Amino acid sequence: MTRSELIENIAKKNPNLLISEIERIVNIIFSNITSSLAKGDRVEFRGFGVFSIHKRDPRVAQNPRTGEKVSIGSRNIVHFKVGKELHEKLNEN
């Protein structure tokens, strides 16, 4: 689902809200999630999951086109762990 699809779905379920208000709310939520992760905090949505930052160690990779060895420095990556309720809903069968 894209950001615009999310906004459309919220608008359908809440016809009393203006699209511009919904866009503003979604943008505020995403910017707060982004800034929290950038500070190293974790972001938890009960029943949905947890976003956190994991540090990836430096490594040597290989360019698939040329076969040349490339050194990649350490970096932070976003990690998502699914919540119990979402996990159960996805695995009902």
N, C-alpha and C positions, 0 to 999 in steps of 0.2 A: 504494500500500500504506500502510495506517495503522500507527500504533505498535502497536496491539493485534494486527493481522494479522502484523506482524513478530514479535512475541512468540509468537504461536501457531505460526508456521512454525519458529521456533527450537526451541520445545518439542517439536514433532513429530519434528524431526531429532535431538534430544537428550533422550530420555525419562528419562535419569538426573538431569536438572536439574529443580529445582522451579520452578514458574511465578514465584514471588516472587523467586527468585534471578535469573531471566532478566529480569524487570522491572527489578530493581536494576541489572543490568549495562547494559541498554539505556538507562536513565535516566542512568547515569554517563557513558556514551559520548556521548549527546546533550548533556549539560550541559558536558562537556569541549569538544566542538565549538563550542557556543555561546559559552563563555567565551573560547576561543581567537580566534574571529572578532571578538568584542567588543573584544579587546585589539589587533586589527588584524593578527593572525597569519593565515597561510594554513593550511588543513588539507588534507592530501594522502592519498588512499587509492590506492596503486599498483594500476594496472589498472582502477580505477573512475573516478577523477577528482579534481579539485582545487576546493575551495571557497576563495574569497578575497573581500575587500571592495573594491569600487570606489566612488569618490566621484562622485556625480551633482551637477552644477553647478546653481545656482539658475536658475529659469526662470519664465516666465509661461505659465500654462495657461488653459483656458477651461472654465467650468462648462457641461456639455452641456445641462443642463435650462434654465438661464436665459441662457446666452451671456455671462455676466459674466466678466471677466478676473480671474484669481486668481494671486497671487504665491506661488510655492512655493520655499522655501529650499533650500540644499544639504543633501544627505543621503547616508548610506552605504547601499549596497545589496549584497546577497550575489550573487556571480557564481560560476557553476559551469562548469568546463571539463571535458568528458568525457575520460577516459583512452583510450589507444590500444586496449587489449584490449576494453573495453566498446564503443567505436566500431566495431571490427571485428565484434564479436558482433552488434551491432544492424544491421549492413549486410552480412550474409553473402550475401544474395540477389543 
